[in-house]
Structure formats: C-alpha cells, structure tokens
Amino acid sequence: MNIAAGKNIKQKLEEGFKGKIKPQEVLAKYTSIKIGGPVDLFLLPENCDDLIFLIKFLNSRGIRFRVIGNGTNLLISEQKLHGAVVQLCSEYFKTIKEEGNVVLAGAGILLPAFIEFARVKGFSGCEFLSGIPGTIGGALIMNAGVKDLDYKSNGKTYCISDILKKVEVVDKEGNKRVFSKAEISFFYRGSDLKDKGTVVRAWFNLQKENTDKVSVNIKRYWQHRRLFQDISLPNAGCVFKNPQNYSLSAGELIDRCRLKGTSVGDAKVSTVHANFIVNADKARFDQVKELISLIQRNNRYEYK
Ligand SMILES: Cc1cc2nc3c(=O)[nH]c(=O)nc-3n(C[C@H](O)[C@H](O)[C@H](O)COP(=O)(O)OP(=O)(O)OC[C@H]3O[C@@H](n4cnc5c(N)ncnc54)[C@H](O)[C@@H]3O)c2cc1C
C-alpha cells in the first residue's frame, strides 16, 4: 500500500470503523525493546464487531495486517512497514470475569492483571505466569511459560495452554470461531493458533484457593524472576529457545561462551541473564540481528 493509497484508505476506513486509526505510527513505543519503525496504519478496534469489520475491510483491499499484543516478544525493523498493525487494547478486549471455576479473559488483558484478578477472587493455577509481561493474546500464541522453581530437581515446566479451556478468535475471513484446547496444537513457545486467527478472548480452568496461599505462590515466582531476569534496560525477554533434553539452558550456554556484556552498537548481551539482549540506548534492529548471529557463531556447543 503506497502513501497516496493509504490516505484514501484511511478515509474509507473511517466510514465504518469505530476504533482509533493512527497513520504512520512508530512501533518502537509498542515494543519492550523499544525498536521498530513506522507502519502505514496502526489500528485499535473498539470491540469484536469492529475487529470483524476491520478484517473484512483489509482483506477486501488486499492489505496485510499483523496483530501486536504488548510487544514483549517482538523485534521489528526500523524500515517502513507496509500494511496495518492491529492492537486489541480497548475496554472490550480487557474484559475479565469469573464463570464458576473458569475465568474468561479478553486478549488485551496483561498477564499481571489476569494474575491479580485470580488472586483477588481466590483462584489458583496461573501463578507461574507471574512476571511475564505479555497479554493473554500474545501469551496464547507463544504458549508462554516457565520452568518450575525446582526445575533442576523435578524437570517440571508450566505453560499457559496447561490452564486453557477454549479460545475465541476472529478468523482470516472475519468469522468468529471458538476452538477447544484439544483443537489447537501447542508446543514449546508456540502454537498453531496464529493460523486460526486473531485471539479475542479465552476461558481458563482455575481452582478455588485461599487468597493468601495464592499470594504466597505469586510472590515466590516473582522473587525468582527478580533474581535471574534483567529488567534494568529495554529487552524482549529470552532470545533463544532452550535446547530440549539438554542439561544446560540457552542462557547458561551463552554464559559459558563468555558472551555476557558483548555488544554490537547499543545492542548488548545482558550481564544479568545471558539469553537477554538489552537495548543499552539507541540499539537498532540490524545491531540486534548482528549480535544474535555473533552469539550463534561463537557457540562452542552442539546446540544452535
Ligand atoms: C522481561 C521479559 C521477560 C519474559 N519472560 C518470559 C517468560 O518467562 N516466559 C515466556 O514464555 N515468555 C517470556 N517473555 C516473552 C513474552 O513476554 C511472551 O512471549 C508473551 O507471551 C508475549 O506476549 P505479548 O502480548 O507481548 O505478545 P507480542 O510480543 O506483542 O506478540 C507475540 C506474538 O503474538 C501475536 N499476537 C499477539 N496478540 C495476538 C492476538 N490477540 N491474536 C493473534 N496474535 C497475537 C503477535 O502477532 C506475535 O506473533 C518475556 C519477555 C520480557 C520482555
């Protein structure tokens, strides 16, 4: 979509779209690593009907769109991005409520808000998500999760799909569809949910529990993260997946290669957590990519 066509498209879109339209919005402010260039159209639908209208509108004009959650797992180029980026952050997409032992949460809810809702209402089962800075939508797409606090001795891991009951999406043709957990393929830090559409809301199976006990669990996970994660500078969390069935994590492997503190421009391997690349000031997309390649080239282990 060129700029002239973009202006025309904005006017046409305004005729039926109730949400916000931000042309040429710079994406750096929506990513946790603070890198990203302008996109033709940044679109914030008001509710699900508005999202359906939007998807049909964009499809009918052949405009490619991507969905962004809280931007905590994204590395976006500074180059101009053609097409549209959609974010679900209106009140509608932040609705959360209890239905018996099930919690229904909108795609735009931040995980800390989801956990706090569960804590206040006395629900257990989602404490392990404490400290992961994504949204419900992004976390489901990525199948966000963590190792158990005693992982070294019990090898247990937890991910958001463990507690999922079902998900509502708007598919690529603009139809509302609901998928049960069994109909979705979840794997280590991923799922095929993205192929099914844009996540609108999801239902989670939790267990009733004493609020104080839930608070204690949340605190344990939170304290663990404060010890091992770098929150001093902008970053996008872990860069590499952990090798499966191997005794060392990706961070430990990078650390053993003595790469902590290595930098390319302002992109730097965190000195706290070797699997984090931090933006020390004005890091650029290419610098982060070059640093990722440098880490891969320096890997002395059989895992890439
Ligand atoms: C400090 C820090 C710590 C982290 N710790 C962890 C951790 O312990 N475990 C872990 O798993 N991850 C961790 N992450 C990574 C990240 O927080 C998770 O992957 C999170 O689930 C991403 O959610 P998000 O809303 O930010 O998604 P985004 O980064 O915005 O998007 C991720 C993907 O989801 C898609 N997406 C987002 N919303 C929707 C939607 N509604 N419908 C369809 N597609 C959508 C996007 O298109 C993109 O492909 C960490 C990140 C940081 C910065």
The ligand as an SDF file (V2000), in Angstrom:
LIG
                    3D

 53 58  0  0  0  0  0  0  0  0999 V2000
   11.4000   -9.1560   30.6080 C   0  0  0  0  0  0  0  0  0  0  0  0
   10.7010  -10.2520   29.8370 C   0  0  0  0  0  0  0  0  0  0  0  0
   10.5230  -11.4840   30.4120 C   0  0  0  0  0  0  0  0  0  0  0  0
    9.8790  -12.5070   29.7000 C   0  0  0  0  0  0  0  0  0  0  0  0
    9.7230  -13.7260   30.2940 N   0  0  0  0  0  0  0  0  0  0  0  0
    9.0940  -14.7060   29.6290 C   0  0  0  0  0  0  0  0  0  0  0  0
    8.9030  -15.9910   30.2270 C   0  0  0  0  0  0  0  0  0  0  0  0
    9.3180  -16.2450   31.3620 O   0  0  0  0  0  0  0  0  0  0  0  0
    8.2500  -16.9380   29.5230 N   0  0  0  0  0  0  0  0  0  0  0  0
    7.7700  -16.7050   28.2690 C   0  0  0  0  0  0  0  0  0  0  0  0
    7.1650  -17.6160   27.6870 O   0  0  0  0  0  0  0  0  0  0  0  0
    7.9350  -15.5120   27.6710 N   0  0  0  0  0  0  0  0  0  0  0  0
    8.5830  -14.5030   28.3170 C   0  0  0  0  0  0  0  0  0  0  0  0
    8.7560  -13.2970   27.7100 N   0  0  0  0  0  0  0  0  0  0  0  0
    8.3150  -13.1020   26.3320 C   0  0  0  0  0  0  0  0  0  0  0  0
    6.8980  -12.5200   26.1870 C   0  0  0  0  0  0  0  0  0  0  0  0
    6.5150  -11.7790   27.3240 O   0  0  0  0  0  0  0  0  0  0  0  0
    5.8700  -13.6020   25.9350 C   0  0  0  0  0  0  0  0  0  0  0  0
    6.1700  -14.3220   24.7400 O   0  0  0  0  0  0  0  0  0  0  0  0
    4.4600  -13.0330   25.8320 C   0  0  0  0  0  0  0  0  0  0  0  0
    3.5570  -14.0890   25.8110 O   0  0  0  0  0  0  0  0  0  0  0  0
    4.2540  -12.1780   24.5780 C   0  0  0  0  0  0  0  0  0  0  0  0
    3.0260  -11.5130   24.7280 O   0  0  0  0  0  0  0  0  0  0  0  0
    2.7700  -10.1090   24.0370 P   0  0  0  0  0  0  0  0  0  0  0  0
    1.3690   -9.7150   24.3180 O   0  0  0  0  0  0  0  0  0  0  0  0
    3.7990   -9.1300   24.3880 O   0  0  0  0  0  0  0  0  0  0  0  0
    2.8770  -10.5160   22.5080 O   0  0  0  0  0  0  0  0  0  0  0  0
    3.6510   -9.7520   21.3420 P   0  0  0  0  0  0  0  0  0  0  0  0
    5.0960   -9.7660   21.6220 O   0  0  0  0  0  0  0  0  0  0  0  0
    3.0100   -8.4450   21.0610 O   0  0  0  0  0  0  0  0  0  0  0  0
    3.3290  -10.7350   20.1370 O   0  0  0  0  0  0  0  0  0  0  0  0
    3.8150  -12.0540   20.1390 C   0  0  0  0  0  0  0  0  0  0  0  0
    3.1280  -12.8210   19.0010 C   0  0  0  0  0  0  0  0  0  0  0  0
    1.7560  -12.9740   19.3040 O   0  0  0  0  0  0  0  0  0  0  0  0
    0.9500  -12.4230   18.2530 C   0  0  0  0  0  0  0  0  0  0  0  0
   -0.2410  -11.8650   18.9010 N   0  0  0  0  0  0  0  0  0  0  0  0
   -0.2900  -11.0320   19.9690 C   0  0  0  0  0  0  0  0  0  0  0  0
   -1.5770  -10.8310   20.3300 N   0  0  0  0  0  0  0  0  0  0  0  0
   -2.3400  -11.5430   19.4650 C   0  0  0  0  0  0  0  0  0  0  0  0
   -3.7550  -11.7450   19.3170 C   0  0  0  0  0  0  0  0  0  0  0  0
   -4.6570  -11.1620   20.1110 N   0  0  0  0  0  0  0  0  0  0  0  0
   -4.1760  -12.5500   18.3080 N   0  0  0  0  0  0  0  0  0  0  0  0
   -3.2870  -13.1410   17.4630 C   0  0  0  0  0  0  0  0  0  0  0  0
   -1.9580  -12.9710   17.5470 N   0  0  0  0  0  0  0  0  0  0  0  0
   -1.4940  -12.1930   18.5510 C   0  0  0  0  0  0  0  0  0  0  0  0
    1.8310  -11.4040   17.5700 C   0  0  0  0  0  0  0  0  0  0  0  0
    1.4370  -11.1880   16.2210 O   0  0  0  0  0  0  0  0  0  0  0  0
    3.1900  -12.0920   17.6580 C   0  0  0  0  0  0  0  0  0  0  0  0
    3.3060  -13.0670   16.6560 O   0  0  0  0  0  0  0  0  0  0  0  0
    9.4040  -12.2600   28.3880 C   0  0  0  0  0  0  0  0  0  0  0  0
    9.5800  -11.0030   27.8120 C   0  0  0  0  0  0  0  0  0  0  0  0
   10.2270   -9.9990   28.5300 C   0  0  0  0  0  0  0  0  0  0  0  0
   10.3950   -8.6430   27.8860 C   0  0  0  0  0  0  0  0  0  0  0  0
  1  2  1  0
  2  3  1  0
  2 52  2  0
  3  4  2  0
  4  5  1  0
  4 50  1  0
  5  6  2  0
  6  7  1  0
  6 13  1  0
  7  8  2  0
  7  9  1  0
  9 10  1  0
 10 11  2  0
 10 12  1  0
 12 13  2  0
 13 14  1  0
 14 15  1  0
 14 50  1  0
 15 16  1  0
 16 17  1  0
 16 18  1  0
 18 19  1  0
 18 20  1  0
 20 21  1  0
 20 22  1  0
 22 23  1  0
 23 24  1  0
 24 25  2  0
 24 26  1  0
 24 27  1  0
 27 28  1  0
 28 29  2  0
 28 30  1  0
 28 31  1  0
 31 32  1  0
 32 33  1  0
 33 34  1  0
 33 48  1  0
 34 35  1  0
 35 36  1  0
 35 46  1  0
 36 37  1  0
 36 45  1  0
 37 38  2  0
 38 39  1  0
 39 40  1  0
 39 45  2  0
 40 41  1  0
 40 42  2  0
 42 43  1  0
 43 44  2  0
 44 45  1  0
 46 47  1  0
 46 48  1  0
 48 49  1  0
 50 51  2  0
 51 52  1  0
 52 53  1  0
M  END
$$$$
